[in-house]
Amino acid sequence: MTTHISEIRRLPWTAVTAGIVAMTVSYAGPLAIILAAADAAGLTAAQSSSWVWAVSIGAGLTCLGLSWWSRAPIITAFSTPGAAILVTALPQHGYAEAVGAFVVAGVAATALTATGVFTRLLARIPEGVVSAMLAGILFSFGTGIFTSVRSAPLLAGGMLLGYLLARRFLPTYAVVCALAVGLVVAGATGGLDVAVPGAGLALPHLTVPEFSVGALVGIGVPMLVATLAGQYAPGMAVLRADGYTPDERVVCGTTGAVSVLLAPFGSHAVNPAAITAAICTGPDAHPDPARRWVAGVSCGVGYLVVGCFGSTLVALFTGLPDALVATLAGVALLGALSGSLVRTVAAERGREAAVVTFLATASGVTIAGVGSPFWGLLAGLLTYFLAEARRADGDPAALAGTPGPASEPAPGTAAETTGAAR
């Protein structure tokens, strides 16, 4: 008995909490997008519940398994850009055809990542451009703090103040303190709506895939591009930024294979997380990088619990005030945002391309059903390679003030930069 108590005390509880916060943030926004897509497409309650079950189980198994295997906080999630595409694309196709597109996109993602093709392509992208894409994704979460302060000054303002005070006196628990303040204020003001109609296990619902050219072009291709550019690339960038270098082929290939297996039950895409991963990979999760992998296990267990008790626990998540969720996500990602901004402008060569990437990604523009991370990356790469072409032609303006390659890191390691910012 004493041994068990001692083992419990030795658990890195800040890492456990970081995983739970990451899981909470993962559901708070993307879950609403999934439910909106399901409603727009007229899916049955069984199909909608199975969709939540499939993405939760997929994210839970990969998050837990990969973190345990690599001893790194590998956070996975269901594709937010993919879900956003489905809000408008899913009603235009039958659900079975959409499932067929999920299968094809998953197979393609697995092939590109497990063979290392995607990694080799990613290695040719300047570090500043990838960091700028991540910063652009995180930007709206930072501004969300202050839009929440405007709409719910007591709730969001109290959380922000609690976070700042905790950063001064209890920096490791700053995000936890912000969450605690938010729950207390929301409870005191009647802002919590956690009424649960009834408990019950979520049941998987099998849909036999159908394949059509329209669904493959309208759903499969945009989802593949958006998931690879908007999730895989920044997801692996977050891990590298904090000093973790797991085999990308294993990580990305595993999530792709799980996506394929669970697609007939509604899983549109499971992938390495970018936004929520940043909550678990830095010093706030645990001062010792070697112990942060527990955050990945904690997050994975949370996914599995929500997946099994979807109808009950989803109601609890959706019952949190919007301002509480937005502020929690914002303060949890301030460090990651600042670190990404530092790396965006660190190298002079390619800086203009990185800034273009950041602006395009932060704009939130969606074109042809593909979100801004892809277009930001595309705009940045186009800017970079045009500048390289000018440099090759000997343009003095392009050659001036470019001391090193675009991928040259800033002084200090990426992990040190991020850690200082956080």
C-alpha positions as CSV (number, residue, x, y, z in Angstrom):
1,M,0.0,0.0,0.0
2,T,2.8,2.4,1.0
3,T,4.6,1.5,-2.3
4,H,1.5,2.4,-4.4
5,I,1.1,5.7,-2.5
6,S,4.8,6.5,-3.1
7,E,4.4,5.8,-6.9
8,I,1.4,8.0,-7.1
9,R,3.3,10.8,-5.4
10,R,6.1,10.5,-7.9
11,L,3.8,11.0,-10.8
12,P,4.6,14.2,-12.7
13,W,1.2,15.7,-12.0
14,T,1.8,18.9,-14.0
15,A,2.3,16.7,-17.1
16,V,-0.9,14.8,-16.3
17,T,-2.8,18.1,-16.0
18,A,-1.2,19.4,-19.2
19,G,-2.5,16.3,-21.0
20,I,-6.0,16.8,-19.6
21,V,-6.0,20.5,-20.6
22,A,-4.8,19.6,-24.1
23,M,-7.6,17.0,-24.4
24,T,-10.2,19.6,-23.2
25,V,-9.0,22.2,-25.8
26,S,-9.0,19.5,-28.5
27,Y,-12.7,18.9,-28.0
28,A,-13.9,22.4,-27.2
29,G,-13.6,23.9,-30.7
30,P,-13.2,21.0,-33.2
31,L,-16.1,19.1,-31.6
32,A,-18.5,21.9,-32.4
33,I,-17.2,21.8,-36.0
34,I,-17.9,18.1,-36.3
35,L,-21.4,18.5,-34.9
36,A,-22.1,21.4,-37.3
37,A,-20.9,19.2,-40.3
38,A,-23.0,16.3,-39.1
39,D,-26.1,18.5,-38.7
40,A,-25.6,20.2,-42.1
41,A,-25.4,16.8,-43.8
42,G,-28.4,15.4,-41.9
43,L,-26.6,12.5,-40.3
44,T,-28.5,10.4,-37.9
45,A,-27.8,10.4,-34.1
46,A,-26.1,7.0,-34.5
47,Q,-23.8,8.2,-37.2
48,S,-22.9,11.4,-35.4
49,S,-22.2,9.5,-32.2
50,S,-20.1,7.0,-34.1
51,W,-18.1,9.8,-35.7
52,V,-17.2,11.2,-32.3
53,W,-16.4,7.7,-31.0
54,A,-14.1,7.0,-34.0
55,V,-12.0,10.1,-33.9
56,S,-11.8,9.9,-30.1
57,I,-10.7,6.3,-30.1
58,G,-8.2,6.9,-32.9
59,A,-6.7,9.9,-31.2
60,G,-6.6,8.1,-27.9
61,L,-4.9,5.0,-29.1
62,T,-2.3,6.8,-31.1
63,C,-1.6,9.5,-28.5
64,L,-1.2,6.9,-25.7
65,G,0.7,4.3,-27.8
66,L,3.1,6.7,-29.5
67,S,3.9,8.6,-26.3
68,W,4.6,5.4,-24.5
69,W,6.7,4.0,-27.3
70,S,8.8,7.1,-27.9
71,R,8.9,8.5,-24.3
72,A,8.0,11.9,-25.9
73,P,4.7,13.9,-25.5
74,I,3.3,12.9,-28.9
75,I,-0.2,14.5,-29.0
76,T,-2.5,13.4,-31.7
77,A,-6.0,14.8,-32.6
78,F,-8.7,14.6,-35.2
79,S,-8.1,17.0,-38.1
80,T,-9.6,20.4,-37.4
81,P,-9.0,21.7,-41.0
82,G,-10.6,18.4,-42.3
83,A,-13.7,18.9,-40.1
84,A,-14.0,22.5,-41.3
85,I,-13.9,21.4,-44.9
86,L,-16.7,19.0,-44.2
87,V,-19.1,21.7,-43.0
88,T,-19.6,22.8,-46.5
89,A,-18.5,19.7,-48.5
90,L,-20.3,16.9,-46.7
91,P,-23.8,18.1,-47.6
92,Q,-22.9,18.0,-51.3
93,H,-22.2,14.2,-51.2
94,G,-23.7,11.1,-49.7
95,Y,-22.2,10.1,-46.3
96,A,-21.1,6.7,-47.7
97,E,-19.2,8.6,-50.5
98,A,-17.6,10.8,-47.9
99,V,-16.5,7.8,-45.9
100,G,-14.9,6.4,-49.2
101,A,-13.1,9.7,-49.5
102,F,-11.9,9.4,-45.9
103,V,-10.4,6.0,-46.7
104,V,-8.6,7.2,-49.9
105,A,-7.2,10.3,-48.1
106,G,-6.0,8.1,-45.2
107,V,-4.3,5.7,-47.5
108,A,-2.6,8.5,-49.4
109,A,-1.5,10.2,-46.2
110,T,-0.1,6.9,-44.9
111,A,1.9,6.3,-48.1
112,L,3.3,9.8,-48.2
113,T,4.4,9.8,-44.6
114,A,5.4,6.2,-43.9
115,T,7.7,6.1,-46.9
116,G,9.4,9.3,-45.9
117,V,8.3,11.2,-49.1
118,F,6.5,13.9,-47.0
119,T,9.5,14.2,-44.6
120,R,11.9,14.8,-47.5
121,L,9.5,17.4,-49.0
122,L,9.2,19.1,-45.6
123,A,13.0,19.2,-45.2
124,R,13.2,21.5,-48.2
125,I,10.9,24.0,-46.6
126,P,12.8,26.8,-44.7
127,E,12.3,26.6,-40.9
128,G,11.1,30.2,-40.7
129,V,8.2,29.4,-43.1
130,V,7.0,26.4,-41.1
131,S,7.3,28.3,-37.9
132,A,5.4,31.2,-39.5
133,M,2.6,28.8,-40.4
134,L,2.4,27.6,-36.9
135,A,2.4,31.2,-35.5
136,G,-0.4,32.0,-37.9
137,I,-2.5,29.1,-36.7
138,L,-1.9,30.1,-33.1
139,F,-2.5,33.8,-33.7
140,S,-6.3,33.7,-33.5
141,F,-6.1,31.9,-30.2
142,G,-4.0,34.7,-28.7
143,T,-6.4,37.3,-29.9
144,G,-9.3,35.2,-28.6
145,I,-8.2,36.1,-25.1
146,F,-9.0,39.7,-25.6
147,T,-12.2,39.3,-27.7
148,S,-13.4,37.1,-24.8
149,V,-12.4,39.9,-22.3
150,R,-14.7,42.2,-24.3
151,S,-17.6,39.8,-24.4
152,A,-17.2,38.3,-20.8
153,P,-14.9,40.7,-18.9
154,L,-15.4,39.1,-15.5
155,L,-14.8,35.6,-16.7
156,A,-12.0,36.1,-19.2
157,G,-10.4,39.0,-17.4
158,G,-10.3,37.0,-14.2
159,M,-8.7,34.0,-16.0
160,L,-6.1,36.3,-17.6
161,L,-5.3,37.9,-14.3
162,G,-5.1,34.5,-12.6
163,Y,-2.7,33.3,-15.3
164,L,-0.4,36.4,-15.0
165,L,-0.3,36.2,-11.2
166,A,0.5,32.5,-11.4
167,R,3.2,33.1,-13.9
168,R,4.8,35.3,-11.3
169,F,4.5,33.0,-8.3
170,L,3.6,29.5,-9.6
171,P,4.7,29.5,-13.3
172,T,4.4,25.7,-13.7
173,Y,0.7,25.8,-12.7
174,A,-0.2,29.0,-14.5
175,V,-2.6,27.4,-17.0
176,V,-4.2,25.2,-14.3
177,C,-4.8,28.4,-12.2
178,A,-6.4,30.1,-15.1
179,L,-8.8,27.1,-15.6
180,A,-9.6,27.0,-11.9
181,V,-10.4,30.7,-11.9
182,G,-12.6,30.3,-14.9
183,L,-14.6,27.4,-13.4
184,V,-15.1,29.3,-10.2
185,V,-16.3,32.5,-11.9
186,A,-18.5,30.6,-14.4
187,G,-20.0,28.6,-11.5
188,A,-20.6,31.7,-9.4
189,T,-22.2,33.6,-12.2
190,G,-24.4,30.7,-13.5
191,G,-22.4,30.3,-16.7
192,L,-21.9,26.6,-16.4
193,D,-24.4,24.5,-18.3
194,V,-23.4,20.9,-17.5
195,A,-26.8,19.2,-17.4
196,V,-26.4,15.7,-18.8
197,P,-29.6,14.0,-20.1
198,G,-28.3,10.5,-19.4
199,A,-25.2,8.4,-19.3
200,G,-24.5,5.7,-21.8
201,L,-21.7,4.1,-23.9
202,A,-21.2,5.4,-27.4
203,L,-21.6,2.6,-30.0
204,P,-19.7,2.4,-33.3
205,H,-21.9,2.5,-36.4
206,L,-20.4,0.9,-39.6
207,T,-20.9,2.6,-42.9
208,V,-19.8,0.7,-46.0
209,P,-17.6,3.1,-48.1
210,E,-18.7,4.1,-51.6
211,F,-16.3,5.7,-54.0
212,S,-17.1,8.5,-56.5
213,V,-14.9,10.9,-58.4
214,G,-16.9,13.9,-57.1
215,A,-16.4,13.0,-53.4
216,L,-12.7,12.1,-54.0
217,V,-12.1,15.5,-55.6
218,G,-14.5,17.5,-53.4
219,I,-13.6,15.9,-50.1
220,G,-10.6,13.6,-50.4
221,V,-8.1,15.9,-52.1
222,P,-8.8,19.0,-50.0
223,M,-8.7,17.0,-46.8
224,L,-5.4,15.3,-47.7
225,V,-3.7,18.6,-48.5
226,A,-5.2,20.5,-45.6
227,T,-4.3,17.7,-43.1
228,L,-0.7,17.2,-44.3
229,A,0.0,21.0,-44.6
230,G,-2.1,22.2,-41.7
231,Q,-1.6,19.3,-39.2
232,Y,1.3,17.1,-40.0
233,A,3.8,19.8,-40.8
234,P,3.2,22.1,-37.8
235,G,2.6,19.1,-35.6
236,M,6.1,17.7,-36.2
237,A,7.4,21.3,-36.0
238,V,6.1,21.6,-32.4
239,L,7.9,18.5,-31.4
240,R,11.2,19.5,-33.0
241,A,10.9,23.0,-31.5
242,D,11.0,21.5,-28.0
243,G,13.8,19.1,-28.8
244,Y,11.9,15.9,-29.5
245,T,12.9,13.9,-32.6
246,P,10.7,10.8,-32.9
247,D,10.8,8.9,-36.2
248,E,8.3,10.9,-38.3
249,R,7.6,7.9,-40.5
250,V,6.4,5.9,-37.5
251,V,4.4,8.8,-36.0
252,C,2.7,10.0,-39.2
253,G,2.3,6.5,-40.7
254,T,0.6,5.2,-37.6
255,T,-1.9,8.0,-37.5
256,G,-2.6,7.6,-41.2
257,A,-3.2,3.8,-40.8
258,V,-5.5,4.3,-37.8
259,S,-7.4,6.9,-39.8
260,V,-8.0,4.3,-42.6
261,L,-9.1,1.6,-40.1
262,L,-11.6,3.9,-38.4
263,A,-12.9,5.7,-41.5
264,P,-15.9,3.3,-41.9
265,F,-17.0,4.3,-38.5
266,G,-16.8,8.0,-39.3
267,S,-13.2,9.1,-38.6
268,H,-12.3,11.7,-41.1
269,A,-8.6,12.0,-40.1
270,V,-6.4,11.4,-37.1
271,N,-3.0,13.2,-37.2
272,P,-0.2,14.7,-35.1
273,A,-1.7,17.7,-33.3
274,A,-0.2,21.1,-33.6
275,I,-2.1,23.5,-31.3
276,T,-2.8,21.2,-28.4
277,A,0.7,19.5,-28.7
278,A,2.3,22.8,-27.7
279,I,0.5,22.6,-24.3
280,C,2.3,19.4,-23.5
281,T,5.8,19.8,-25.0
282,G,7.2,22.8,-23.2
283,P,8.4,23.5,-19.6
284,D,5.0,24.3,-18.4
285,A,4.0,20.7,-18.7
286,H,7.0,19.6,-16.7
287,P,10.5,21.1,-16.1
288,D,12.1,17.8,-17.1
289,P,11.7,17.1,-20.8
290,A,12.2,13.4,-20.2
291,R,9.0,13.2,-18.1
292,R,6.7,15.2,-20.4
293,W,5.7,12.0,-22.2
294,V,3.2,11.4,-19.4
295,A,1.2,14.3,-20.8
296,G,0.7,12.3,-24.0
297,V,-0.5,9.3,-22.1
298,S,-2.8,11.4,-20.0
299,C,-4.2,13.1,-23.1
300,G,-4.7,9.7,-24.7
301,V,-6.5,8.2,-21.8
302,G,-8.8,11.3,-21.8
303,Y,-9.6,10.7,-25.4
304,L,-10.5,7.1,-24.8
305,V,-12.8,8.0,-21.9
306,V,-14.6,10.6,-23.9
307,G,-14.9,8.2,-26.8
308,C,-16.5,5.5,-24.7
309,F,-18.8,7.8,-22.9
310,G,-19.3,10.2,-25.8
311,S,-22.9,11.2,-25.2
312,T,-22.3,12.0,-21.5
313,L,-19.0,13.7,-21.5
314,V,-19.4,15.6,-24.7
315,A,-22.3,17.4,-23.0
316,L,-20.0,18.4,-20.2
317,F,-17.4,19.8,-22.6
318,T,-20.0,21.7,-24.7
319,G,-21.5,23.1,-21.4
320,L,-18.4,25.2,-20.8
321,P,-18.8,28.9,-21.7
322,D,-17.3,29.9,-25.0
323,A,-15.3,32.6,-23.3
324,L,-13.8,30.2,-20.8
325,V,-12.7,27.8,-23.5
326,A,-11.3,30.6,-25.7
327,T,-9.4,32.2,-22.9
328,L,-8.1,28.8,-21.6
329,A,-6.8,27.9,-25.1
330,G,-5.2,31.4,-25.5
331,V,-3.3,31.5,-22.3
332,A,-2.2,27.9,-22.7
333,L,-0.7,28.7,-26.1
334,L,1.0,32.1,-25.4
335,G,4.4,30.5,-24.9
336,A,4.1,28.5,-28.1
337,L,3.0,31.6,-30.1
338,S,5.9,33.7,-28.8
339,G,8.4,30.9,-29.6
340,S,7.0,30.5,-33.1
341,L,7.2,34.3,-33.7
342,V,10.8,34.3,-32.6
343,R,11.8,31.5,-35.1
344,T,9.7,33.2,-37.8
345,V,12.0,36.2,-38.0
346,A,15.2,34.7,-36.6
347,A,16.9,34.0,-40.0
348,E,17.3,37.1,-42.2
349,R,17.3,34.9,-45.4
350,G,13.8,33.9,-46.1
351,R,12.3,36.4,-43.6
352,E,10.0,38.0,-46.1
353,A,8.7,34.6,-47.1
354,A,8.1,33.7,-43.5
355,V,6.2,37.0,-42.9
356,V,4.0,36.3,-46.0
357,T,3.3,32.8,-44.6
358,F,2.3,34.2,-41.2
359,L,0.0,36.9,-42.7
360,A,-1.7,34.5,-45.1
361,T,-2.2,31.8,-42.4
362,A,-3.4,34.3,-39.8
363,S,-6.0,35.7,-42.3
364,G,-8.1,32.6,-41.9
365,V,-8.9,32.6,-45.6
366,T,-10.5,29.5,-47.1
367,I,-10.3,28.9,-50.9
368,A,-11.8,25.9,-52.7
369,G,-12.5,24.4,-49.3
370,V,-8.9,24.4,-48.3
371,G,-8.0,26.4,-45.2
372,S,-5.4,29.2,-44.6
373,P,-2.5,27.0,-43.3
374,F,-2.1,25.5,-46.8
375,W,-2.4,28.8,-48.6
376,G,-0.1,30.4,-46.2
377,L,2.5,27.7,-46.8
378,L,2.0,28.0,-50.5
379,A,2.3,31.8,-50.5
380,G,5.5,31.6,-48.4
381,L,7.1,29.0,-50.5
382,L,6.3,30.9,-53.7
383,T,7.8,34.1,-52.1
384,Y,10.9,32.2,-51.0
385,F,11.7,30.4,-54.3
386,L,11.1,33.6,-56.3
387,A,13.6,35.3,-54.0
388,E,16.0,32.4,-54.5
389,A,15.6,32.7,-58.3
390,R,16.5,36.4,-58.0
391,R,19.5,35.4,-55.9
392,A,20.7,32.9,-58.4
393,D,20.5,35.6,-61.1
394,G,22.8,37.8,-59.0
395,D,20.3,40.5,-58.0
396,P,22.2,42.7,-55.6
397,A,19.1,43.5,-53.7
398,A,18.3,39.8,-53.1
399,L,21.9,39.1,-52.1
400,A,22.3,41.9,-49.6
401,G,22.1,41.0,-46.0
402,T,21.7,37.2,-46.3
403,P,24.5,35.7,-44.3
404,G,23.4,32.0,-44.2
405,P,20.9,29.5,-45.5
406,A,17.2,29.9,-44.8
407,S,17.1,26.9,-42.5
408,E,20.0,28.2,-40.3
409,P,18.7,28.2,-36.7
410,A,18.7,31.2,-34.5
411,P,21.3,31.3,-31.7
412,G,20.5,28.7,-29.1
413,T,18.4,25.6,-29.7
414,A,14.8,25.7,-30.7
415,A,13.9,24.1,-27.4
416,E,15.8,26.8,-25.5
417,T,14.0,29.5,-27.5
418,T,10.6,28.1,-26.9
419,G,11.4,27.3,-23.2
420,A,12.4,30.9,-22.6
421,A,9.3,32.3,-24.2
422,R,7.1,30.0,-22.3
